[in-house]
Amino acid sequence: MNIDVDKILETGAKVVDSAKKTAVELAQKGKKQVDLLDAQAKKSKAERQLGALVYSLAKNGEENELLVKKYIDAIAAIEADIEELRKEVPAEEQPCEAPAETEAPTAPEACAETAKKTCPQCGAEVEEDALFCNGCGAQL
Ligand SMILES: [Zn+2]
């Protein structure tokens, strides 16, 4: 029997290589999907924050065009990211446009536990996940 060891080794190496490559490709594709989901979640969060800001400004008869513009710019940047990611994730694997609002109404005790943080620029109390300070507009 004449076994071509080199050939077997070569074939084996090729199989390992392609398996490795597929795993990496899958991982990269998965990461893009995660990035896309992240970006969509970030966008809806920023939109909610902008909505809350505009509401509180309007309610108090105030204007803060600069801060509103900052939010709009931030959301536009996230939208651009989403567009880029969309091109890289196959259509059938894309998460739906608007993730369902799964957050349950916050229980009173959970509200009390919500940690408030303060703006490093002006010391104003800001929401934990706010993008910008409502007081001075600093990026948080
Ligand atoms: Zn501030």
Backbone and ligand atoms as CSV (ligand in chain L), in Angstrom:
chain,resi,resn,atom,element,x,y,z
A,1,MET,N,N,0.845,-1.202,0.000
A,1,MET,CA,C,0.000,0.000,0.000
A,1,MET,C,C,0.876,1.245,0.000
A,2,ASN,N,N,0.456,2.144,-0.807
A,2,ASN,CA,C,1.228,3.362,-0.912
A,2,ASN,C,C,0.353,4.556,-0.503
A,3,ILE,N,N,0.486,4.906,0.718
A,3,ILE,CA,C,-0.320,6.017,1.220
A,3,ILE,C,C,0.456,7.324,1.067
A,4,ASP,N,N,-0.189,8.220,0.423
A,4,ASP,CA,C,0.455,9.512,0.236
A,4,ASP,C,C,0.176,10.382,1.471
A,5,VAL,N,N,1.123,10.278,2.394
A,5,VAL,CA,C,0.945,10.980,3.671
A,5,VAL,C,C,0.816,12.490,3.480
A,6,ASP,N,N,1.667,12.985,2.584
A,6,ASP,CA,C,1.627,14.431,2.359
A,6,ASP,C,C,0.245,14.899,1.906
A,7,LYS,N,N,-0.310,14.069,1.000
A,7,LYS,CA,C,-1.613,14.458,0.453
A,7,LYS,C,C,-2.690,14.451,1.545
A,8,ILE,N,N,-2.617,13.401,2.391
A,8,ILE,CA,C,-3.589,13.318,3.491
A,8,ILE,C,C,-3.441,14.517,4.420
A,9,LEU,N,N,-2.208,14.811,4.744
A,9,LEU,CA,C,-1.961,15.946,5.635
A,9,LEU,C,C,-2.479,17.242,5.016
A,10,GLU,N,N,-2.212,17.371,3.716
A,10,GLU,CA,C,-2.616,18.586,3.020
A,10,GLU,C,C,-4.141,18.732,3.019
A,11,THR,N,N,-4.799,17.607,2.708
A,11,THR,CA,C,-6.258,17.616,2.695
A,11,THR,C,C,-6.807,17.960,4.080
A,12,GLY,N,N,-6.197,17.319,5.085
A,12,GLY,CA,C,-6.626,17.585,6.460
A,12,GLY,C,C,-6.465,19.040,6.816
A,13,ALA,N,N,-5.330,19.605,6.444
A,13,ALA,CA,C,-5.067,21.010,6.756
A,13,ALA,C,C,-6.088,21.903,6.076
A,14,LYS,N,N,-6.449,21.531,4.840
A,14,LYS,CA,C,-7.424,22.341,4.104
A,14,LYS,C,C,-8.780,22.337,4.791
A,15,VAL,N,N,-9.180,21.145,5.246
A,15,VAL,CA,C,-10.477,21.036,5.932
A,15,VAL,C,C,-10.483,21.895,7.184
A,16,VAL,N,N,-9.400,21.780,7.951
A,16,VAL,CA,C,-9.303,22.594,9.170
A,16,VAL,C,C,-9.368,24.067,8.820
A,17,ASP,N,N,-8.620,24.452,7.783
A,17,ASP,CA,C,-8.595,25.844,7.360
A,17,ASP,C,C,-9.976,26.367,7.022
A,18,SER,N,N,-10.699,25.594,6.207
A,18,SER,CA,C,-11.996,26.093,5.775
A,18,SER,C,C,-12.986,26.100,6.932
A,19,ALA,N,N,-12.829,25.146,7.851
A,19,ALA,CA,C,-13.700,25.130,9.025
A,19,ALA,C,C,-13.439,26.370,9.862
A,20,LYS,N,N,-12.161,26.681,9.999
A,20,LYS,CA,C,-11.777,27.855,10.782
A,20,LYS,C,C,-12.337,29.113,10.132
A,21,LYS,N,N,-12.186,29.149,8.814
A,21,LYS,CA,C,-12.627,30.325,8.073
A,21,LYS,C,C,-14.141,30.523,8.227
A,22,THR,N,N,-14.876,29.418,8.113
A,22,THR,CA,C,-16.324,29.507,8.245
A,22,THR,C,C,-16.709,30.015,9.631
A,23,ALA,N,N,-16.019,29.495,10.640
A,23,ALA,CA,C,-16.315,29.915,12.012
A,23,ALA,C,C,-16.076,31.409,12.173
A,24,VAL,N,N,-14.965,31.866,11.607
A,24,VAL,CA,C,-14.648,33.291,11.716
A,24,VAL,C,C,-15.689,34.125,10.976
A,25,GLU,N,N,-16.055,33.659,9.777
A,25,GLU,CA,C,-17.058,34.395,9.000
A,25,GLU,C,C,-18.387,34.473,9.741
A,26,LEU,N,N,-18.761,33.324,10.324
A,26,LEU,CA,C,-20.013,33.289,11.091
A,26,LEU,C,C,-19.947,34.242,12.272
A,27,ALA,N,N,-18.815,34.222,12.951
A,27,ALA,CA,C,-18.645,35.080,14.115
A,27,ALA,C,C,-18.732,36.541,13.707
A,28,GLN,N,N,-18.106,36.868,12.572
A,28,GLN,CA,C,-18.139,38.259,12.106
A,28,GLN,C,C,-19.549,38.674,11.723
A,29,LYS,N,N,-20.242,37.756,11.059
A,29,LYS,CA,C,-21.606,38.051,10.643
A,29,LYS,C,C,-22.480,38.238,11.878
A,30,GLY,N,N,-22.259,37.361,12.860
A,30,GLY,CA,C,-23.015,37.459,14.106
A,30,GLY,C,C,-22.751,38.769,14.808
A,31,LYS,N,N,-21.506,39.194,14.762
A,31,LYS,CA,C,-21.148,40.440,15.420
A,31,LYS,C,C,-21.833,41.620,14.750
A,32,LYS,N,N,-21.897,41.571,13.424
A,32,LYS,CA,C,-22.578,42.646,12.694
A,32,LYS,C,C,-24.041,42.722,13.114
A,33,GLN,N,N,-24.642,41.535,13.265
A,33,GLN,CA,C,-26.051,41.505,13.682
A,33,GLN,C,C,-26.213,42.107,15.066
A,34,VAL,N,N,-25.260,41.752,15.949
A,34,VAL,CA,C,-25.301,42.303,17.308
A,34,VAL,C,C,-25.111,43.811,17.256
A,35,ASP,N,N,-24.154,44.249,16.420
A,35,ASP,CA,C,-23.927,45.688,16.272
A,35,ASP,C,C,-25.175,46.391,15.768
A,36,LEU,N,N,-25.840,45.736,14.825
A,36,LEU,CA,C,-27.045,46.318,14.248
A,36,LEU,C,C,-28.134,46.448,15.312
A,37,LEU,N,N,-28.305,45.390,16.098
A,37,LEU,CA,C,-29.285,45.422,17.192
A,37,LEU,C,C,-28.930,46.511,18.196
A,38,ASP,N,N,-27.641,46.581,18.527
A,38,ASP,CA,C,-27.163,47.600,19.466
A,38,ASP,C,C,-27.488,48.990,18.956
A,39,ALA,N,N,-27.184,49.205,17.675
A,39,ALA,CA,C,-27.395,50.522,17.074
A,39,ALA,C,C,-28.879,50.876,17.083
A,40,GLN,N,N,-29.724,49.873,16.794
A,40,GLN,CA,C,-31.161,50.141,16.782
A,40,GLN,C,C,-31.667,50.461,18.186
A,41,ALA,N,N,-31.130,49.738,19.174
A,41,ALA,CA,C,-31.529,49.994,20.556
A,41,ALA,C,C,-31.068,51.385,20.986
A,42,LYS,N,N,-29.835,51.734,20.568
A,42,LYS,CA,C,-29.278,53.043,20.906
A,42,LYS,C,C,-30.119,54.140,20.280
A,43,LYS,N,N,-30.548,53.893,19.043
A,43,LYS,CA,C,-31.334,54.891,18.328
A,43,LYS,C,C,-32.677,55.112,19.016
A,44,SER,N,N,-33.359,54.009,19.374
A,44,SER,CA,C,-34.670,54.224,19.990
A,44,SER,C,C,-34.531,54.854,21.369
A,45,LYS,N,N,-33.430,54.547,22.053
A,45,LYS,CA,C,-33.199,55.172,23.357
A,45,LYS,C,C,-32.981,56.674,23.192
A,46,ALA,N,N,-32.143,57.030,22.209
A,46,ALA,CA,C,-31.864,58.447,21.961
A,46,ALA,C,C,-33.135,59.176,21.533
A,47,GLU,N,N,-33.971,58.480,20.744
A,47,GLU,CA,C,-35.229,59.103,20.306
A,47,GLU,C,C,-36.157,59.348,21.494
A,48,ARG,N,N,-36.173,58.364,22.407
A,48,ARG,CA,C,-36.992,58.540,23.621
A,48,ARG,C,C,-36.485,59.715,24.449
A,49,GLN,N,N,-35.150,59.805,24.570
A,49,GLN,CA,C,-34.576,60.886,25.364
A,49,GLN,C,C,-34.864,62.243,24.731
A,50,LEU,N,N,-34.754,62.283,23.401
A,50,LEU,CA,C,-35.049,63.521,22.686
A,50,LEU,C,C,-36.521,63.894,22.891
A,51,GLY,N,N,-37.384,62.895,22.801
A,51,GLY,CA,C,-38.814,63.136,23.006
A,51,GLY,C,C,-39.085,63.692,24.388
A,52,ALA,N,N,-38.453,63.093,25.397
A,52,ALA,CA,C,-38.642,63.543,26.772
A,52,ALA,C,C,-38.115,64.957,26.953
A,53,LEU,N,N,-36.983,65.229,26.307
A,53,LEU,CA,C,-36.385,66.563,26.402
A,53,LEU,C,C,-37.304,67.611,25.776
A,54,VAL,N,N,-37.757,67.328,24.556
A,54,VAL,CA,C,-38.618,68.273,23.850
A,54,VAL,C,C,-39.910,68.491,24.639
A,55,TYR,N,N,-40.419,67.407,25.205
A,55,TYR,CA,C,-41.640,67.506,26.001
A,55,TYR,C,C,-41.421,68.412,27.201
A,56,SER,N,N,-40.336,68.178,27.936
A,56,SER,CA,C,-40.143,68.968,29.150
A,56,SER,C,C,-39.837,70.425,28.816
A,57,LEU,N,N,-39.145,70.641,27.710
A,57,LEU,CA,C,-38.877,72.019,27.279
A,57,LEU,C,C,-40.184,72.727,26.932
A,58,ALA,N,N,-41.004,72.043,26.141
A,58,ALA,CA,C,-42.267,72.635,25.699
A,58,ALA,C,C,-43.180,72.900,26.885
A,59,LYS,N,N,-43.208,71.947,27.808
A,59,LYS,CA,C,-44.070,72.068,28.983
A,59,LYS,C,C,-43.683,73.288,29.809
A,60,ASN,N,N,-42.380,73.524,29.900
A,60,ASN,CA,C,-41.903,74.641,30.709
A,60,ASN,C,C,-41.752,75.932,29.893
A,61,GLY,N,N,-42.206,75.897,28.646
A,61,GLY,CA,C,-42.093,77.072,27.792
A,61,GLY,C,C,-40.647,77.458,27.521
A,62,GLU,N,N,-39.757,76.483,27.518
A,62,GLU,CA,C,-38.345,76.771,27.304
A,62,GLU,C,C,-37.901,76.295,25.920
A,63,GLU,N,N,-36.730,76.766,25.544
A,63,GLU,CA,C,-36.147,76.289,24.303
A,63,GLU,C,C,-34.698,75.937,24.553
A,64,ASN,N,N,-34.233,74.912,23.904
A,64,ASN,CA,C,-32.807,74.569,23.991
A,64,ASN,C,C,-32.413,73.955,22.659
A,65,GLU,N,N,-32.381,74.833,21.686
A,65,GLU,CA,C,-32.136,74.400,20.318
A,65,GLU,C,C,-30.827,73.621,20.185
A,66,LEU,N,N,-29.827,74.098,20.927
A,66,LEU,CA,C,-28.496,73.480,20.835
A,66,LEU,C,C,-28.542,72.023,21.284
A,67,LEU,N,N,-29.202,71.807,22.433
A,67,LEU,CA,C,-29.260,70.449,22.963
A,67,LEU,C,C,-30.123,69.548,22.073
A,68,VAL,N,N,-31.226,70.103,21.594
A,68,VAL,CA,C,-32.086,69.328,20.688
A,68,VAL,C,C,-31.292,68.951,19.436
A,69,LYS,N,N,-30.516,69.897,18.938
A,69,LYS,CA,C,-29.727,69.629,17.736
A,69,LYS,C,C,-28.676,68.540,18.003
A,70,LYS,N,N,-28.112,68.579,19.211
A,70,LYS,CA,C,-27.122,67.554,19.559
A,70,LYS,C,C,-27.745,66.160,19.506
A,71,TYR,N,N,-28.952,66.065,20.030
A,71,TYR,CA,C,-29.644,64.773,19.994
A,71,TYR,C,C,-29.935,64.363,18.558
A,72,ILE,N,N,-30.398,65.322,17.773
A,72,ILE,CA,C,-30.730,65.010,16.377
A,72,ILE,C,C,-29.476,64.558,15.624
A,73,ASP,N,N,-28.360,65.241,15.876
A,73,ASP,CA,C,-27.104,64.843,15.236
A,73,ASP,C,C,-26.687,63.441,15.680
A,74,ALA,N,N,-26.846,63.177,16.989
A,74,ALA,CA,C,-26.461,61.860,17.517
A,74,ALA,C,C,-27.320,60.770,16.881
A,75,ILE,N,N,-28.619,61.042,16.756
A,75,ILE,CA,C,-29.525,60.050,16.165
A,75,ILE,C,C,-29.195,59.854,14.681
A,76,ALA,N,N,-28.887,60.951,14.002
A,76,ALA,CA,C,-28.520,60.856,12.579
A,76,ALA,C,C,-27.257,60.012,12.410
A,77,ALA,N,N,-26.310,60.179,13.332
A,77,ALA,CA,C,-25.064,59.401,13.263
A,77,ALA,C,C,-25.357,57.920,13.470
A,78,ILE,N,N,-26.246,57.623,14.417
A,78,ILE,CA,C,-26.608,56.222,14.665
A,78,ILE,C,C,-27.320,55.653,13.432
A,79,GLU,N,N,-28.183,56.472,12.830
A,79,GLU,CA,C,-28.892,56.033,11.617
A,79,GLU,C,C,-27.911,55.692,10.506
A,80,ALA,N,N,-26.881,56.496,10.379
A,80,ALA,CA,C,-25.862,56.239,9.352
A,80,ALA,C,C,-25.154,54.912,9.637
A,81,ASP,N,N,-24.880,54.673,10.937
A,81,ASP,CA,C,-24.271,53.398,11.338
A,81,ASP,C,C,-25.172,52.228,10.957
A,82,ILE,N,N,-26.460,52.394,11.224
A,82,ILE,CA,C,-27.426,51.334,10.929
A,82,ILE,C,C,-27.443,51.047,9.427
A,83,GLU,N,N,-27.422,52.115,8.640
A,83,GLU,CA,C,-27.409,51.948,7.181
A,83,GLU,C,C,-26.191,51.135,6.737
A,84,GLU,N,N,-25.039,51.479,7.312
A,84,GLU,CA,C,-23.803,50.772,6.975
A,84,GLU,C,C,-23.901,49.293,7.348
A,85,LEU,N,N,-24.401,49.032,8.560
A,85,LEU,CA,C,-24.490,47.659,9.045
A,85,LEU,C,C,-25.486,46.853,8.218
A,86,ARG,N,N,-26.565,47.522,7.794
A,86,ARG,CA,C,-27.595,46.861,6.981
A,86,ARG,C,C,-27.004,46.274,5.711
A,87,LYS,N,N,-26.038,47.019,5.137
A,87,LYS,CA,C,-25.426,46.576,3.890
A,87,LYS,C,C,-24.643,45.283,4.102
A,88,GLU,N,N,-24.189,45.081,5.345
A,88,GLU,CA,C,-23.324,43.935,5.613
A,88,GLU,C,C,-24.057,42.736,6.192
A,89,VAL,N,N,-25.279,42.951,6.634
A,89,VAL,CA,C,-26.056,41.837,7.184
A,89,VAL,C,C,-27.126,41.464,6.160
A,90,PRO,N,N,-27.173,40.186,5.742
A,90,PRO,CA,C,-28.186,39.764,4.767
A,90,PRO,C,C,-29.595,40.093,5.258
A,91,ALA,N,N,-30.439,40.503,4.325
A,91,ALA,CA,C,-31.787,40.967,4.669
A,91,ALA,C,C,-32.542,40.013,5.579
A,92,GLU,N,N,-32.452,38.706,5.256
A,92,GLU,CA,C,-33.246,37.738,6.028
A,92,GLU,C,C,-32.745,37.563,7.457
A,93,GLU,N,N,-31.521,38.086,7.711
A,93,GLU,CA,C,-30.970,37.943,9.058
A,93,GLU,C,C,-31.055,39.228,9.857
A,94,GLN,N,N,-31.661,40.243,9.257
A,94,GLN,CA,C,-31.733,41.515,9.953
A,94,GLN,C,C,-32.854,41.514,10.979
A,95,PRO,N,N,-32.571,42.133,12.111
A,95,PRO,CA,C,-33.638,42.255,13.116
A,95,PRO,C,C,-34.708,43.209,12.592
A,96,CYS,N,N,-35.903,43.092,13.085
A,96,CYS,CA,C,-36.980,43.952,12.595
A,96,CYS,C,C,-36.670,45.406,12.913
A,97,GLU,N,N,-37.224,46.284,12.129
A,97,GLU,CA,C,-36.940,47.718,12.203
A,97,GLU,C,C,-37.138,48.290,13.606
A,98,ALA,N,N,-38.318,48.088,14.145
A,98,ALA,CA,C,-38.592,48.641,15.467
A,98,ALA,C,C,-38.691,47.516,16.482
A,99,PRO,N,N,-37.672,47.371,17.326
A,99,PRO,CA,C,-37.762,46.317,18.334
A,99,PRO,C,C,-38.959,46.577,19.245
A,100,ALA,N,N,-39.699,45.539,19.521
A,100,ALA,CA,C,-40.891,45.697,20.351
A,100,ALA,C,C,-40.510,46.264,21.713
A,101,GLU,N,N,-41.344,47.112,22.193
A,101,GLU,CA,C,-41.101,47.729,23.505
A,101,GLU,C,C,-41.367,46.684,24.581
A,102,THR,N,N,-40.286,46.113,25.098
A,102,THR,CA,C,-40.470,45.027,26.050
A,102,THR,C,C,-40.339,45.489,27.498
A,103,GLU,N,N,-39.893,46.720,27.669
A,103,GLU,CA,C,-39.701,47.204,29.029
A,103,GLU,C,C,-41.037,47.298,29.759
A,104,ALA,N,N,-41.125,46.598,30.852
A,104,ALA,CA,C,-42.339,46.650,31.650
A,104,ALA,C,C,-42.400,48.002,32.351
A,105,PRO,N,N,-43.600,48.440,32.666
A,105,PRO,CA,C,-43.706,49.698,33.419
A,105,PRO,C,C,-42.875,49.594,34.696
A,106,THR,N,N,-42.120,50.630,34.965
A,106,THR,CA,C,-41.200,50.551,36.096
A,106,THR,C,C,-41.950,50.567,37.421
A,107,ALA,N,N,-41.630,49.587,38.234
A,107,ALA,CA,C,-42.252,49.524,39.562
A,107,ALA,C,C,-41.695,50.632,40.440
A,108,PRO,N,N,-42.504,51.135,41.376
A,108,PRO,CA,C,-42.049,52.251,42.225
A,108,PRO,C,C,-40.719,51.962,42.918
A,109,GLU,N,N,-40.555,50.736,43.442
A,109,GLU,CA,C,-39.306,50.437,44.163
A,109,GLU,C,C,-38.101,50.441,43.210
A,110,ALA,N,N,-38.355,50.028,41.953
A,110,ALA,CA,C,-37.278,50.055,40.974
A,110,ALA,C,C,-36.890,51.498,40.662
A,111,CYS,N,N,-37.894,52.375,40.653
A,111,CYS,CA,C,-37.651,53.796,40.402
A,111,CYS,C,C,-36.708,54.373,41.443
A,112,ALA,N,N,-36.983,54.024,42.696
A,112,ALA,CA,C,-36.176,54.566,43.792
A,112,ALA,C,C,-34.736,54.101,43.677
A,113,GLU,N,N,-34.564,52.915,43.093
A,113,GLU,CA,C,-33.215,52.367,42.994
A,113,GLU,C,C,-32.435,52.909,41.806
A,114,THR,N,N,-33.145,53.512,40.858
A,114,THR,CA,C,-32.469,54.044,39.682
A,114,THR,C,C,-31.415,55.053,40.099
A,115,ALA,N,N,-30.180,54.700,39.815
A,115,ALA,CA,C,-29.086,55.570,40.215
A,115,ALA,C,C,-29.057,56.802,39.326
A,116,LYS,N,N,-29.007,57.929,39.936
A,116,LYS,CA,C,-28.856,59.167,39.170
A,116,LYS,C,C,-27.375,59.472,39.117
A,117,LYS,N,N,-26.959,59.991,37.979
A,117,LYS,CA,C,-25.574,60.430,37.954
A,117,LYS,C,C,-25.550,61.924,37.685
A,118,THR,N,N,-24.429,62.520,37.924
A,118,THR,CA,C,-24.347,63.957,37.732
A,118,THR,C,C,-23.405,64.294,36.594
A,119,CYS,N,N,-23.690,65.413,35.971
A,119,CYS,CA,C,-22.872,65.870,34.843
A,119,CYS,C,C,-21.483,66.270,35.339
A,120,PRO,N,N,-20.435,65.748,34.712
A,120,PRO,CA,C,-19.075,66.108,35.140
A,120,PRO,C,C,-18.747,67.571,34.834
A,121,GLN,N,N,-19.499,68.162,33.904
A,121,GLN,CA,C,-19.234,69.551,33.511
A,121,GLN,C,C,-19.872,70.546,34.468
A,122,CYS,N,N,-21.167,70.342,34.735
A,122,CYS,CA,C,-21.889,71.359,35.503
A,122,CYS,C,C,-22.488,70.812,36.790
A,123,GLY,N,N,-22.422,69.502,36.998
A,123,GLY,CA,C,-22.927,68.932,38.240
A,123,GLY,C,C,-24.430,68.712,38.280
A,124,ALA,N,N,-25.121,69.021,37.183
A,124,ALA,CA,C,-26.562,68.809,37.142
A,124,ALA,C,C,-26.875,67.314,37.197
A,125,GLU,N,N,-28.015,66.983,37.788
A,125,GLU,CA,C,-28.430,65.587,37.849
A,125,GLU,C,C,-28.914,65.167,36.461
A,126,VAL,N,N,-28.396,64.059,35.973
A,126,VAL,CA,C,-28.784,63.590,34.642
A,126,VAL,C,C,-29.220,62.128,34.712
A,127,GLU,N,N,-29.991,61.730,33.725
A,127,GLU,CA,C,-30.419,60.340,33.642
A,127,GLU,C,C,-29.202,59.446,33.456
A,128,GLU,N,N,-29.304,58.242,34.017
A,128,GLU,CA,C,-28.205,57.266,33.946
A,128,GLU,C,C,-27.733,57.051,32.509
A,129,ASP,N,N,-28.697,56.963,31.585
A,129,ASP,CA,C,-28.321,56.627,30.207
A,129,ASP,C,C,-28.480,57.808,29.249
A,130,ALA,N,N,-28.530,59.021,29.798
A,130,ALA,CA,C,-28.678,60.183,28.930
A,130,ALA,C,C,-27.432,60.376,28.069
A,131,LEU,N,N,-27.653,60.826,26.853
A,131,LEU,CA,C,-26.521,61.063,25.953
A,131,LEU,C,C,-25.869,62.404,26.254
A,132,PHE,N,N,-26.722,63.376,26.613
A,132,PHE,CA,C,-26.217,64.719,26.858
A,132,PHE,C,C,-26.795,65.255,28.149
A,133,CYS,N,N,-26.066,66.191,28.747
A,133,CYS,CA,C,-26.550,66.832,29.963
A,133,CYS,C,C,-27.651,67.811,29.588
A,134,ASN,N,N,-28.771,67.751,30.330
A,134,ASN,CA,C,-29.866,68.675,30.056
A,134,ASN,C,C,-29.537,70.084,30.539
A,135,GLY,N,N,-28.562,70.175,31.425
A,135,GLY,CA,C,-28.189,71.483,31.957
A,135,GLY,C,C,-27.276,72.257,31.022
A,136,CYS,N,N,-26.171,71.625,30.645
A,136,CYS,CA,C,-25.178,72.364,29.861
A,136,CYS,C,C,-24.951,71.777,28.473
A,137,GLY,N,N,-25.546,70.623,28.197
A,137,GLY,CA,C,-25.417,70.047,26.857
A,137,GLY,C,C,-24.139,69.269,26.641
A,138,ALA,N,N,-23.359,69.075,27.706
A,138,ALA,CA,C,-22.119,68.311,27.562
A,138,ALA,C,C,-22.441,66.871,27.187
A,139,GLN,N,N,-21.601,66.277,26.344
A,139,GLN,CA,C,-21.779,64.865,25.996
A,139,GLN,C,C,-21.368,64.032,27.196
A,140,LEU,N,N,-22.216,63.079,27.549
A,140,LEU,CA,C,-21.940,62.272,28.745
A,140,LEU,C,C,-21.352,60.921,28.380
L,1,ZN,ZN,ZN,-23.939,69.656,32.442
